[in-house]
Amino acid sequence: MTGRGGGAWGLAYALLVSGVIVTVGASVVWPQSTLLAGALTLGCAAVGLVLVARTQRIISSILMLLGIMALTVGLALGGTVTVASLLSVNQDLVGMLTAVSFVRLITPAPTEASSRLRGRTAVLRTAIATHALGAVINIGAVGIVGDHLRGDGKLRLADATLLSRSYSAAAFWSPFWAAAAAATTLVPGANTLVLVLVGVPLALVAITLSAFDIFRMWGPDLRTYTGYTLGWSLIRIPLALVALVMLAHQLWPAVPVPRIVLLAGLTVTIAGLLLQHPRGALRRFARHARYELPNLRGEITLFASAGILAVGLRVLFPMFAIDLPFTTFTVPVAWASLVVMVLFALIGVHPVVSVAVVAALVQPLNPDPTLFVLAASIGWGASASVGPLTGLTMFLHARYGIDGLALTRRNFVYLAIVLAAAWPALWLCEALISG
């Protein structure tokens, strides 16, 4: 198969992905359209197996097979599944990711600036920029910063490591992340202010301390490192996205953030195209949908395959009950819960599955919602950085060719820092909610 669009298969894929974007966006006002989005995402997974490279095809096929097997065994053991659950295959994430790709149409190429910071300061600036953007627009921020860092070449492992740590730490506190949303759904009633007051310092500590490891990765090249430029021409688009996402989230808090990001990305792109190229705006938009969306087939197929795996695990895991040796949800138990999430991630279980398993296990202990959500959010963020099958790792692998196992091994340093800092953070959380 040749050509940017992949011929007839590429056209079919472009139509499927475009359908996912439209139906996920429509689910904001018509929730049932998410079922159609799920079905179209399954179509993307099927067609994607034809289009992707051999290695990606093997990985995606294994994920799908494991998901189907888990679903079958779970049902045989007495588990149940609804149509909505069966079609919850990461369609919101796929829709958001592909919609944000349109932003490239109006993003100017970076320009060299003599006043640009270099060395360690540039590394920290890039980390904070990635963290701040990722806290609101999620994984789209990794694409925005990552595309800039790689330029016309290949993204280096040091940059990928910096991106993964800076981005994943946003899970510790951001209400815009799926981490807090999923945990709050399972154990409602968390105090968002406490989560932010504890999570933000934890994220900054983890990023700052782990930056010294990044410095060593760059070696003698560190002094010439420039990182992500924060000039107005490069950040005005992300800022517009952040502003739209934050405003929309305040107006419609019940709408999932990925759907808000999807609509914000399309809105900003369309507005920018009409201002920059009013006569050719529609043609440029349609050309991107036809020829560029199929180029995202690797990451889309991986995300959809992981969604299929998650469906099966959600049915299978509740079939196994475990008696716990404690009766209250204390700080040590909370810390152990996030460690369990990390261990699940290391064997390929997505955090959305592990947080549900942990919640089911500790539910009889009547955990404090704020303490539980903080532990789950830290576990989610740590898992995202080291899990070989998490959305972040697969995104970096599919988009930039980063070796997931190499990235996981490199992030063990960061994981150790997070686990050590998590204990006092949980103690502080308990003190704040008790006082």
LUMLOLO-775993 format. One record per residue (C-alpha): residue number from 0; residue in three letters; z negated, y, x negated. Coordinates in pm, 1 decimal. Each point is the difference from the previous one (the first is absolute). Layout:
N
r n->NUM, res->ALA, w->Z, v->Y, u->X
...
END
This chain:
435
r n->0, res->MET, w->0.0, v->0.0, u->0.0
r n->1, res->THR, w->107.6, v->329.9, u->-151.0
r n->2, res->GLY, w->-5.4, v->365.9, u->84.7
r n->3, res->ARG, w->-281.2, v->235.9, u->73.5
r n->4, res->GLY, w->-3.9, v->-82.2, u->367.8
r n->5, res->GLY, w->47.9, v->-376.1, u->-39.7
r n->6, res->GLY, w->307.3, v->-15.3, u->227.6
r n->7, res->ALA, w->-48.3, v->-137.5, u->351.9
r n->8, res->TRP, w->-346.5, v->-130.3, u->-85.0
r n->9, res->GLY, w->-92.7, v->341.6, u->-132.5
r n->10, res->LEU, w->119.9, v->166.1, u->319.1
r n->11, res->ALA, w->-199.0, v->-245.4, u->210.9
r n->12, res->TYR, w->-305.9, v->67.2, u->-214.2
r n->13, res->ALA, w->43.5, v->376.4, u->29.9
r n->14, res->LEU, w->13.3, v->-32.7, u->378.2
r n->15, res->LEU, w->-310.5, v->-219.6, u->6.8
r n->16, res->VAL, w->-201.0, v->235.5, u->-220.2
r n->17, res->SER, w->116.2, v->301.4, u->197.0
r n->18, res->GLY, w->-112.2, v->-181.6, u->313.3
r n->19, res->VAL, w->-344.6, v->-53.2, u->-154.1
r n->20, res->ILE, w->-27.7, v->370.6, u->-78.1
r n->21, res->VAL, w->102.4, v->100.5, u->352.4
r n->22, res->THR, w->-224.3, v->-248.7, u->180.7
r n->23, res->VAL, w->-305.4, v->65.8, u->-218.5
r n->24, res->GLY, w->48.5, v->370.6, u->62.3
r n->25, res->ALA, w->43.9, v->-59.7, u->371.7
r n->26, res->SER, w->-324.0, v->-199.5, u->12.2
r n->27, res->VAL, w->-187.4, v->330.7, u->-30.7
r n->28, res->VAL, w->89.9, v->74.7, u->362.7
r n->29, res->TRP, w->92.5, v->-353.0, u->112.1
r n->30, res->PRO, w->-244.0, v->-244.9, u->-165.5
r n->31, res->GLN, w->186.6, v->-307.9, u->120.7
r n->32, res->SER, w->295.3, v->87.2, u->-222.3
r n->33, res->THR, w->-206.7, v->-124.9, u->-294.6
r n->34, res->LEU, w->81.0, v->-351.8, u->123.2
r n->35, res->LEU, w->370.3, v->71.5, u->-36.6
r n->36, res->ALA, w->-72.2, v->152.7, u->-341.0
r n->37, res->GLY, w->-175.2, v->-322.9, u->-98.8
r n->38, res->ALA, w->295.6, v->-209.1, u->113.5
r n->39, res->LEU, w->240.4, v->221.3, u->-194.7
r n->40, res->THR, w->-224.9, v->-28.1, u->-306.6
r n->41, res->LEU, w->24.2, v->-378.4, u->25.3
r n->42, res->GLY, w->375.9, v->48.3, u->9.9
r n->43, res->CYS, w->-25.2, v->207.1, u->-318.3
r n->44, res->ALA, w->-195.9, v->-282.8, u->-161.7
r n->45, res->ALA, w->263.2, v->-257.7, u->96.7
r n->46, res->VAL, w->301.3, v->205.5, u->-109.7
r n->47, res->GLY, w->-191.3, v->118.5, u->-304.6
r n->48, res->LEU, w->-17.2, v->-357.1, u->-127.9
r n->49, res->VAL, w->378.5, v->7.9, u->-24.1
r n->50, res->LEU, w->13.9, v->335.3, u->-176.4
r n->51, res->VAL, w->-288.8, v->-4.5, u->-248.3
r n->52, res->ALA, w->1.6, v->-137.6, u->-353.7
r n->53, res->ARG, w->-97.2, v->-361.6, u->-66.5
r n->54, res->THR, w->-356.6, v->69.8, u->-115.2
r n->55, res->GLN, w->-72.6, v->221.3, u->298.3
r n->56, res->ARG, w->155.3, v->-260.2, u->228.4
r n->57, res->ILE, w->-232.8, v->-269.3, u->-133.8
r n->58, res->ILE, w->-311.4, v->216.5, u->33.3
r n->59, res->SER, w->90.0, v->114.9, u->350.4
r n->60, res->SER, w->87.1, v->-353.0, u->110.7
r n->61, res->ILE, w->-335.7, v->-129.8, u->-124.5
r n->62, res->LEU, w->-185.2, v->275.2, u->186.2
r n->63, res->MET, w->187.4, v->-74.3, u->320.7
r n->64, res->LEU, w->-50.4, v->-375.8, u->-32.9
r n->65, res->LEU, w->-373.2, v->38.6, u->-62.5
r n->66, res->GLY, w->-26.9, v->229.8, u->299.1
r n->67, res->ILE, w->178.3, v->-243.9, u->228.5
r n->68, res->MET, w->-210.1, v->-291.0, u->-128.5
r n->69, res->ALA, w->-324.1, v->194.7, u->47.5
r n->70, res->LEU, w->103.0, v->93.9, u->352.0
r n->71, res->THR, w->87.2, v->-359.2, u->85.3
r n->72, res->VAL, w->-326.6, v->-141.0, u->-137.1
r n->73, res->GLY, w->-202.4, v->275.3, u->164.6
r n->74, res->LEU, w->152.1, v->-69.8, u->339.8
r n->75, res->ALA, w->-50.5, v->-373.5, u->-47.0
r n->76, res->LEU, w->-370.5, v->63.9, u->-65.5
r n->77, res->GLY, w->-33.9, v->194.4, u->321.6
r n->78, res->GLY, w->87.8, v->350.2, u->-109.4
r n->79, res->THR, w->185.9, v->240.3, u->225.3
r n->80, res->VAL, w->258.1, v->268.1, u->-62.8
r n->81, res->THR, w->139.9, v->274.6, u->220.8
r n->82, res->VAL, w->353.9, v->131.1, u->-1.3
r n->83, res->ALA, w->-126.4, v->330.4, u->-140.2
r n->84, res->SER, w->-178.3, v->-176.7, u->-286.8
r n->85, res->LEU, w->299.2, v->-223.9, u->-62.8
r n->86, res->LEU, w->220.1, v->306.1, u->-39.8
r n->87, res->SER, w->-243.5, v->196.1, u->-218.5
r n->88, res->VAL, w->196.2, v->-48.0, u->-321.3
r n->89, res->ASN, w->-48.0, v->328.6, u->-186.4
r n->90, res->GLN, w->262.4, v->182.2, u->204.9
r n->91, res->ASP, w->-192.3, v->328.7, u->-18.2
r n->92, res->LEU, w->-10.1, v->-21.8, u->-378.9
r n->93, res->VAL, w->369.1, v->-92.3, u->-20.9
r n->94, res->GLY, w->92.3, v->282.9, u->235.8
r n->95, res->MET, w->-207.4, v->252.9, u->-193.9
r n->96, res->LEU, w->132.8, v->-108.3, u->-338.0
r n->97, res->THR, w->364.7, v->14.2, u->102.8
r n->98, res->ALA, w->-37.5, v->327.7, u->190.3
r n->99, res->VAL, w->-159.8, v->172.1, u->-298.1
r n->100, res->SER, w->299.1, v->-107.1, u->-212.1
r n->101, res->PHE, w->206.9, v->260.2, u->189.2
r n->102, res->VAL, w->-208.3, v->272.1, u->-166.3
r n->103, res->ARG, w->201.3, v->-58.5, u->-318.0
r n->104, res->LEU, w->290.0, v->177.8, u->172.3
r n->105, res->ILE, w->-181.8, v->332.4, u->-22.3
r n->106, res->THR, w->-214.6, v->-53.5, u->-310.8
r n->107, res->PRO, w->129.2, v->202.8, u->-297.7
r n->108, res->ALA, w->36.4, v->-158.8, u->-340.9
r n->109, res->PRO, w->-291.3, v->81.6, u->-232.4
r n->110, res->THR, w->63.0, v->263.6, u->-260.5
r n->111, res->GLU, w->-155.0, v->29.3, u->-343.2
r n->112, res->ALA, w->-255.3, v->277.7, u->-35.9
r n->113, res->SER, w->-131.3, v->128.2, u->-331.9
r n->114, res->SER, w->-340.1, v->67.1, u->151.6
r n->115, res->ARG, w->-42.2, v->-354.1, u->124.4
r n->116, res->LEU, w->-328.0, v->-163.9, u->-96.0
r n->117, res->ARG, w->14.4, v->-294.7, u->-236.5
r n->118, res->GLY, w->-211.4, v->-288.0, u->-124.7
r n->119, res->ARG, w->-330.0, v->-93.5, u->161.1
r n->120, res->THR, w->3.2, v->299.8, u->232.7
r n->121, res->ALA, w->340.8, v->-102.3, u->131.6
r n->122, res->VAL, w->-123.4, v->-355.3, u->61.4
r n->123, res->LEU, w->-299.3, v->127.5, u->198.6
r n->124, res->ARG, w->217.1, v->247.6, u->189.8
r n->125, res->THR, w->238.9, v->-279.4, u->97.0
r n->126, res->ALA, w->-292.1, v->-219.1, u->107.2
r n->127, res->ILE, w->-154.9, v->268.0, u->220.6
r n->128, res->ALA, w->336.0, v->91.8, u->152.6
r n->129, res->THR, w->72.5, v->-364.4, u->85.4
r n->130, res->HIS, w->-348.8, v->-45.8, u->141.1
r n->131, res->ALA, w->11.1, v->313.9, u->213.5
r n->132, res->LEU, w->343.5, v->-74.8, u->143.8
r n->133, res->GLY, w->-73.8, v->-370.1, u->43.9
r n->134, res->ALA, w->-317.5, v->77.2, u->192.9
r n->135, res->VAL, w->211.2, v->150.7, u->277.2
r n->136, res->ILE, w->355.7, v->-133.8, u->-9.4
r n->137, res->ASN, w->-95.4, v->-344.0, u->-133.8
r n->138, res->ILE, w->244.9, v->-204.5, u->-203.4
r n->139, res->GLY, w->274.7, v->256.5, u->42.5
r n->140, res->ALA, w->-184.7, v->201.6, u->-266.7
r n->141, res->VAL, w->47.4, v->-280.7, u->-252.5
r n->142, res->GLY, w->373.9, v->16.7, u->62.6
r n->143, res->ILE, w->9.9, v->378.4, u->-30.9
r n->144, res->VAL, w->-192.7, v->11.9, u->-328.7
r n->145, res->GLY, w->142.7, v->-326.8, u->-135.0
r n->146, res->ASP, w->361.0, v->109.1, u->53.1
r n->147, res->HIS, w->-74.2, v->318.0, u->-191.8
r n->148, res->LEU, w->-173.7, v->-180.7, u->-287.0
r n->149, res->ARG, w->277.2, v->-252.6, u->-55.4
r n->150, res->GLY, w->277.8, v->262.4, u->13.8
r n->151, res->ASP, w->327.2, v->-172.8, u->-81.2
r n->152, res->GLY, w->-171.6, v->-282.7, u->-186.5
r n->153, res->LYS, w->-256.5, v->-268.1, u->70.5
r n->154, res->LEU, w->-357.8, v->62.3, u->106.1
r n->155, res->ARG, w->-231.3, v->-95.0, u->-286.2
r n->156, res->LEU, w->-300.4, v->-226.4, u->43.9
r n->157, res->ALA, w->-237.9, v->278.7, u->-101.9
r n->158, res->ASP, w->136.0, v->222.6, u->277.6
r n->159, res->ALA, w->-9.7, v->-287.3, u->250.2
r n->160, res->THR, w->-363.0, v->-65.9, u->-95.4
r n->161, res->LEU, w->-83.4, v->368.3, u->44.2
r n->162, res->LEU, w->170.8, v->6.3, u->339.1
r n->163, res->SER, w->-170.1, v->-315.5, u->125.8
r n->164, res->ARG, w->-350.4, v->115.3, u->-96.5
r n->165, res->SER, w->38.8, v->359.1, u->119.9
r n->166, res->TYR, w->155.7, v->-104.6, u->328.3
r n->167, res->SER, w->-225.8, v->-294.7, u->84.9
r n->168, res->ALA, w->-317.3, v->205.4, u->-55.6
r n->169, res->ALA, w->94.4, v->206.6, u->305.5
r n->170, res->ALA, w->-105.9, v->-297.4, u->212.2
r n->171, res->PHE, w->-361.1, v->67.8, u->-98.7
r n->172, res->TRP, w->-24.3, v->303.0, u->226.8
r n->173, res->SER, w->320.3, v->103.0, u->175.6
r n->174, res->PRO, w->-6.0, v->-25.3, u->381.7
r n->175, res->PHE, w->380.5, v->-6.8, u->-15.3
r n->176, res->TRP, w->3.7, v->-341.8, u->-166.0
r n->177, res->ALA, w->29.4, v->-328.1, u->185.5
r n->178, res->ALA, w->-313.6, v->-116.6, u->-182.2
r n->179, res->ALA, w->-242.8, v->220.3, u->191.2
r n->180, res->ALA, w->200.1, v->-37.1, u->319.9
r n->181, res->ALA, w->-6.3, v->-379.7, u->-8.7
r n->182, res->ALA, w->-368.3, v->-18.3, u->-93.4
r n->183, res->THR, w->-98.7, v->252.2, u->267.7
r n->184, res->THR, w->188.0, v->-199.5, u->261.5
r n->185, res->LEU, w->-195.7, v->-310.9, u->-94.6
r n->186, res->VAL, w->-340.3, v->173.5, u->-27.8
r n->187, res->PRO, w->17.8, v->330.7, u->191.1
r n->188, res->GLY, w->-228.7, v->299.5, u->-42.3
r n->189, res->ALA, w->28.6, v->97.7, u->-366.5
r n->190, res->ASN, w->-94.8, v->350.6, u->-111.2
r n->191, res->THR, w->320.5, v->143.5, u->-146.9
r n->192, res->LEU, w->-179.9, v->286.6, u->-173.7
r n->193, res->VAL, w->-223.1, v->-240.5, u->-194.0
r n->194, res->LEU, w->303.5, v->-208.6, u->-93.9
r n->195, res->VAL, w->171.5, v->306.9, u->-144.4
r n->196, res->LEU, w->-312.9, v->130.4, u->-175.8
r n->197, res->VAL, w->-51.7, v->-334.3, u->-176.0
r n->198, res->GLY, w->359.0, v->-115.8, u->-35.4
r n->199, res->VAL, w->149.1, v->310.0, u->-163.5
r n->200, res->PRO, w->-242.2, v->4.2, u->-297.0
r n->201, res->LEU, w->45.7, v->-375.0, u->-41.5
r n->202, res->ALA, w->377.6, v->41.4, u->-11.4
r n->203, res->LEU, w->-20.7, v->283.0, u->-253.8
r n->204, res->VAL, w->-239.0, v->-197.6, u->-220.8
r n->205, res->ALA, w->223.2, v->-307.9, u->9.7
r n->206, res->ILE, w->317.3, v->197.7, u->-76.1
r n->207, res->THR, w->-156.9, v->205.0, u->-280.1
r n->208, res->LEU, w->-167.2, v->-291.1, u->-178.6
r n->209, res->SER, w->304.8, v->-224.5, u->26.9
r n->210, res->ALA, w->221.1, v->282.4, u->-134.8
r n->211, res->PHE, w->-131.5, v->-73.9, u->-349.2
r n->212, res->ASP, w->165.6, v->-341.1, u->26.0
r n->213, res->ILE, w->325.7, v->172.8, u->95.4
r n->214, res->PHE, w->-30.7, v->223.6, u->-305.4
r n->215, res->ARG, w->-16.4, v->-310.9, u->-219.7
r n->216, res->MET, w->305.0, v->-150.2, u->174.4
r n->217, res->TRP, w->211.2, v->299.4, u->-99.9
r n->218, res->GLY, w->-117.1, v->-5.3, u->-361.6
r n->219, res->PRO, w->178.6, v->254.6, u->-222.4
r n->220, res->ASP, w->234.0, v->98.3, u->287.5
r n->221, res->LEU, w->-292.3, v->149.6, u->190.9
r n->222, res->ARG, w->26.5, v->343.2, u->-156.9
r n->223, res->THR, w->356.4, v->47.5, u->134.6
r n->224, res->TYR, w->-73.4, v->-137.5, u->349.0
r n->225, res->THR, w->85.1, v->248.7, u->277.9
r n->226, res->GLY, w->-50.9, v->-207.7, u->314.6
r n->227, res->TYR, w->51.9, v->134.5, u->349.7
r n->228, res->THR, w->97.3, v->365.1, u->11.7
r n->229, res->LEU, w->-185.8, v->208.7, u->254.7
r n->230, res->GLY, w->256.6, v->279.9, u->21.4
r n->231, res->TRP, w->63.5, v->148.9, u->342.6
r n->232, res->SER, w->354.1, v->-137.6, u->22.1
r n->233, res->LEU, w->-131.7, v->-354.4, u->-36.3
r n->234, res->ILE, w->-316.2, v->13.8, u->210.6
r n->235, res->ARG, w->114.0, v->203.4, u->298.5
r n->236, res->ILE, w->144.2, v->-307.7, u->170.9
r n->237, res->PRO, w->-314.5, v->-213.7, u->-51.2
r n->238, res->LEU, w->-212.3, v->296.3, u->110.5
r n->239, res->ALA, w->206.1, v->35.3, u->315.3
r n->240, res->LEU, w->-46.7, v->-371.5, u->65.8
r n->241, res->VAL, w->-375.1, v->25.3, u->-60.3
r n->242, res->ALA, w->-29.8, v->301.7, u->229.2
r n->243, res->LEU, w->194.7, v->-169.0, u->278.4
r n->244, res->VAL, w->-192.6, v->-326.0, u->-33.1
r n->245, res->MET, w->-338.6, v->172.1, u->2.0
r n->246, res->LEU, w->88.8, v->221.0, u->296.0
r n->247, res->ALA, w->144.0, v->-287.3, u->200.4
r n->248, res->HIS, w->-298.1, v->-220.7, u->-82.6
r n->249, res->GLN, w->-234.9, v->266.4, u->134.2
r n->250, res->LEU, w->204.1, v->41.0, u->316.6
r n->251, res->TRP, w->55.8, v->-370.7, u->61.1
r n->252, res->PRO, w->-278.6, v->-191.7, u->-182.3
r n->253, res->ALA, w->77.7, v->-322.0, u->186.8
r n->254, res->VAL, w->350.5, v->-24.5, u->-148.1
r n->255, res->PRO, w->13.3, v->-224.7, u->-312.0
r n->256, res->VAL, w->55.9, v->207.4, u->-313.7
r n->257, res->PRO, w->308.7, v->-195.4, u->-119.6
r n->258, res->ARG, w->177.1, v->99.5, u->321.1
r n->259, res->ILE, w->-99.6, v->361.6, u->-53.8
r n->260, res->VAL, w->129.1, v->-15.9, u->-357.3
r n->261, res->LEU, w->326.6, v->-149.7, u->124.9
r n->262, res->LEU, w->57.6, v->280.6, u->248.1
r n->263, res->ALA, w->-111.8, v->266.1, u->-248.0
r n->264, res->GLY, w->239.1, v->-133.7, u->-264.6
r n->265, res->LEU, w->294.9, v->5.3, u->236.6
r n->266, res->THR, w->-91.6, v->343.4, u->137.6
r n->267, res->VAL, w->-30.7, v->158.2, u->-344.5
r n->268, res->THR, w->325.1, v->-161.5, u->-113.7
r n->269, res->ILE, w->199.3, v->110.4, u->302.7
r n->270, res->ALA, w->-138.5, v->354.9, u->-22.4
r n->271, res->GLY, w->78.0, v->14.1, u->-371.6
r n->272, res->LEU, w->353.7, v->-130.9, u->43.6
r n->273, res->LEU, w->72.8, v->250.7, u->277.2
r n->274, res->LEU, w->-116.7, v->280.7, u->-228.8
r n->275, res->GLN, w->175.8, v->-124.5, u->-314.0
r n->276, res->HIS, w->316.8, v->-159.0, u->140.9
r n->277, res->PRO, w->32.1, v->96.0, u->368.4
r n->278, res->ARG, w->356.9, v->-123.8, u->37.5
r n->279, res->GLY, w->-38.7, v->-328.4, u->-184.1
r n->280, res->ALA, w->-359.7, v->-80.0, u->100.0
r n->281, res->LEU, w->85.4, v->-278.4, u->244.0
r n->282, res->ARG, w->253.4, v->-155.7, u->-235.7
r n->283, res->ARG, w->-246.2, v->-5.9, u->-292.3
r n->284, res->PHE, w->-273.0, v->-144.8, u->222.0
r n->285, res->ALA, w->228.0, v->-274.5, u->132.4
r n->286, res->ARG, w->131.2, v->-80.7, u->-347.6
r n->287, res->HIS, w->-353.0, v->-51.2, u->-127.0
r n->288, res->ALA, w->-75.0, v->-233.4, u->290.3
r n->289, res->ARG, w->318.0, v->-201.4, u->-62.3
r n->290, res->TYR, w->-1.7, v->-29.1, u->-378.4
r n->291, res->GLU, w->-352.5, v->72.7, u->-127.3
r n->292, res->LEU, w->-218.7, v->-185.3, u->249.4
r n->293, res->PRO, w->153.0, v->-337.1, u->-100.3
r n->294, res->ASN, w->-102.4, v->79.8, u->-359.4
r n->295, res->LEU, w->-362.6, v->-25.6, u->117.6
r n->296, res->ARG, w->55.0, v->-362.5, u->102.1
r n->297, res->GLY, w->-225.7, v->-137.6, u->-273.9
r n->298, res->GLU, w->-314.5, v->183.7, u->103.8
r n->299, res->ILE, w->76.7, v->-27.9, u->371.8
r n->300, res->THR, w->42.3, v->-377.6, u->-22.1
r n->301, res->LEU, w->-322.8, v->-35.3, u->-197.6
r n->302, res->PHE, w->-198.9, v->210.3, u->246.6
r n->303, res->ALA, w->143.9, v->-184.9, u->298.6
r n->304, res->SER, w->-71.5, v->-335.6, u->-165.9
r n->305, res->ALA, w->-357.5, v->105.9, u->-68.7
r n->306, res->GLY, w->-25.3, v->95.8, u->364.7
r n->307, res->ILE, w->105.0, v->-349.7, u->104.1
r n->308, res->LEU, w->-262.4, v->-145.6, u->-233.3
r n->309, res->ALA, w->-264.7, v->227.9, u->149.8
r n->310, res->VAL, w->86.5, v->-117.2, u->351.7
r n->311, res->GLY, w->-62.7, v->-360.5, u->-93.7
r n->312, res->LEU, w->-322.0, v->72.1, u->-190.7
r n->313, res->ARG, w->-140.1, v->206.0, u->287.2
r n->314, res->VAL, w->26.8, v->-309.7, u->218.6
r n->315, res->LEU, w->-115.5, v->-253.6, u->-259.7
r n->316, res->PHE, w->-301.2, v->164.5, u->-164.6
r n->317, res->PRO, w->-219.2, v->43.5, u->310.4
r n->318, res->MET, w->12.4, v->-376.4, u->48.4
r n->319, res->PHE, w->-243.0, v->-48.7, u->-289.2
r n->320, res->ALA, w->-363.7, v->106.5, u->46.1
r n->321, res->ILE, w->-235.7, v->54.9, u->-293.9
r n->322, res->ASP, w->-379.1, v->27.4, u->20.7
r n->323, res->LEU, w->-131.3, v->292.7, u->-204.0
r n->324, res->PRO, w->-323.7, v->-21.1, u->-204.4
r n->325, res->PHE, w->-121.4, v->347.7, u->110.0
r n->326, res->THR, w->-94.3, v->164.5, u->328.4
r n->327, res->THR, w->60.7, v->374.8, u->-54.6
r n->328, res->PHE, w->289.9, v->206.8, u->-129.8
r n->329, res->THR, w->-154.9, v->161.9, u->-306.3
r n->330, res->VAL, w->159.0, v->182.6, u->-295.1
r n->331, res->PRO, w->23.2, v->-324.0, u->-203.2
r n->332, res->VAL, w->170.2, v->-170.3, u->295.4
r n->333, res->ALA, w->236.6, v->295.0, u->40.0
r n->334, res->TRP, w->85.2, v->-16.5, u->-370.5
r n->335, res->ALA, w->53.8, v->-375.5, u->24.3
r n->336, res->SER, w->230.4, v->58.7, u->297.2
r n->337, res->LEU, w->231.6, v->224.6, u->-198.8
r n->338, res->VAL, w->-2.9, v->-251.0, u->-287.1
r n->339, res->VAL, w->110.0, v->-268.2, u->247.3
r n->340, res->MET, w->288.7, v->223.6, u->107.3
r n->341, res->VAL, w->105.6, v->39.7, u->-363.1
r n->342, res->LEU, w->-17.0, v->-375.9, u->-56.5
r n->343, res->PHE, w->215.6, v->-54.7, u->307.4
r n->344, res->ALA, w->250.1, v->252.4, u->-136.2
r n->345, res->LEU, w->17.5, v->-178.6, u->-335.3
r n->346, res->ILE, w->118.3, v->-317.8, u->173.4
r n->347, res->GLY, w->260.2, v->189.1, u->199.2
r n->348, res->VAL, w->-179.9, v->88.4, u->324.8
r n->349, res->HIS, w->77.3, v->348.3, u->129.0
r n->350, res->PRO, w->-300.6, v->231.4, u->55.6
r n->351, res->VAL, w->82.4, v->32.2, u->368.7
r n->352, res->VAL, w->-74.9, v->-371.3, u->29.4
r n->353, res->SER, w->-303.2, v->-9.8, u->-229.3
r n->354, res->VAL, w->-171.0, v->293.3, u->173.6
r n->355, res->ALA, w->35.4, v->-181.8, u->330.7
r n->356, res->VAL, w->-148.3, v->-315.6, u->-150.5
r n->357, res->VAL, w->-292.7, v->189.4, u->-155.0
r n->358, res->ALA, w->-64.8, v->182.8, u->327.0
r n->359, res->ALA, w->-9.0, v->-327.5, u->189.9
r n->360, res->LEU, w->-244.3, v->-145.1, u->-252.7
r n->361, res->VAL, w->-246.1, v->291.8, u->2.5
r n->362, res->GLN, w->28.4, v->88.6, u->369.6
r n->363, res->PRO, w->-311.0, v->-206.9, u->89.5
r n->364, res->LEU, w->-199.0, v->216.6, u->-245.4
r n->365, res->ASN, w->68.1, v->314.3, u->207.3
r n->366, res->PRO, w->108.3, v->201.0, u->-304.8
r n->367, res->ASP, w->-33.1, v->375.9, u->-9.7
r n->368, res->PRO, w->354.7, v->122.3, u->75.3
r n->369, res->THR, w->9.1, v->266.0, u->-272.7
r n->370, res->LEU, w->-125.0, v->-236.4, u->-271.4
r n->371, res->PHE, w->243.3, v->-269.6, u->111.3
r n->372, res->VAL, w->300.1, v->234.5, u->15.0
r n->373, res->LEU, w->-78.9, v->141.9, u->-344.1
r n->374, res->ALA, w->-29.5, v->-350.4, u->-149.1
r n->375, res->ALA, w->323.2, v->-106.7, u->172.1
r n->376, res->SER, w->182.9, v->314.2, u->-115.6
r n->377, res->ILE, w->-110.0, v->-47.8, u->-362.5
r n->378, res->GLY, w->95.9, v->-366.7, u->19.6
r n->379, res->TRP, w->337.5, v->93.4, u->144.6
r n->380, res->GLY, w->71.5, v->256.6, u->-271.6
r n->381, res->ALA, w->-107.8, v->-232.1, u->-280.9
r n->382, res->SER, w->205.1, v->-281.9, u->152.4
r n->383, res->ALA, w->307.4, v->220.3, u->23.3
r n->384, res->SER, w->-10.2, v->60.4, u->-374.9
r n->385, res->VAL, w->-43.4, v->-362.6, u->-112.6
r n->386, res->GLY, w->137.7, v->-217.6, u->279.3
r n->387, res->PRO, w->335.8, v->-150.8, u->-101.9
r n->388, res->LEU, w->120.9, v->-2.4, u->362.5
r n->389, res->THR, w->-138.8, v->329.7, u->128.0
r n->390, res->GLY, w->237.7, v->262.0, u->133.5
r n->391, res->LEU, w->-51.7, v->224.1, u->-303.7
r n->392, res->THR, w->74.5, v->-270.8, u->-256.5
r n->393, res->MET, w->303.5, v->-120.5, u->192.7
r n->394, res->PHE, w->121.7, v->356.9, u->39.9
r n->395, res->LEU, w->-20.7, v->63.9, u->-375.0
r n->396, res->HIS, w->168.0, v->-333.3, u->-71.5
r n->397, res->ALA, w->280.2, v->38.6, u->251.8
r n->398, res->ARG, w->73.1, v->367.4, u->-61.3
r n->399, res->TYR, w->-56.1, v->26.9, u->-374.5
r n->400, res->GLY, w->12.2, v->-356.5, u->-130.1
r n->401, res->ILE, w->-363.2, v->5.2, u->-114.3
r n->402, res->ASP, w->-143.3, v->-344.0, u->-84.8
r n->403, res->GLY, w->-271.3, v->-50.2, u->262.8
r n->404, res->LEU, w->-205.5, v->-238.5, u->-211.6
r n->405, res->ALA, w->12.3, v->231.7, u->-301.3
r n->406, res->LEU, w->-114.4, v->287.7, u->218.4
r n->407, res->THR, w->-280.3, v->-211.8, u->146.4
r n->408, res->ARG, w->-126.5, v->-97.3, u->-345.5
r n->409, res->ARG, w->13.1, v->360.2, u->-116.3
r n->410, res->ASN, w->-197.6, v->118.8, u->302.7
r n->411, res->PHE, w->-293.2, v->-234.1, u->-67.9
r n->412, res->VAL, w->-146.0, v->285.5, u->-206.1
r n->413, res->TYR, w->24.5, v->226.8, u->302.1
r n->414, res->LEU, w->-142.6, v->-273.1, u->224.5
r n->415, res->ALA, w->-308.3, v->-33.7, u->-222.3
r n->416, res->ILE, w->-58.0, v->375.0, u->20.7
r n->417, res->VAL, w->33.9, v->0.3, u->379.0
r n->418, res->LEU, w->-233.9, v->-295.4, u->49.3
r n->419, res->ALA, w->-262.3, v->157.4, u->-225.8
r n->420, res->ALA, w->24.0, v->340.9, u->170.3
r n->421, res->ALA, w->9.5, v->-151.2, u->350.1
r n->422, res->TRP, w->-360.5, v->-117.2, u->-13.0
r n->423, res->PRO, w->-157.1, v->349.5, u->-38.3
r n->424, res->ALA, w->254.9, v->136.3, u->248.9
r n->425, res->LEU, w->-117.2, v->-250.5, u->261.4
r n->426, res->TRP, w->-363.7, v->85.5, u->-76.7
r n->427, res->LEU, w->80.2, v->369.5, u->50.4
r n->428, res->CYS, w->173.5, v->-79.7, u->327.3
r n->429, res->GLU, w->-304.0, v->-191.6, u->123.5
r n->430, res->ALA, w->-226.8, v->289.6, u->-101.3
r n->431, res->LEU, w->214.3, v->253.3, u->186.3
r n->432, res->ILE, w->18.9, v->-200.3, u->320.7
r n->433, res->SER, w->-371.1, v->-82.7, u->-16.2
r n->434, res->GLY, w->-102.2, v->358.8, u->-59.6
END
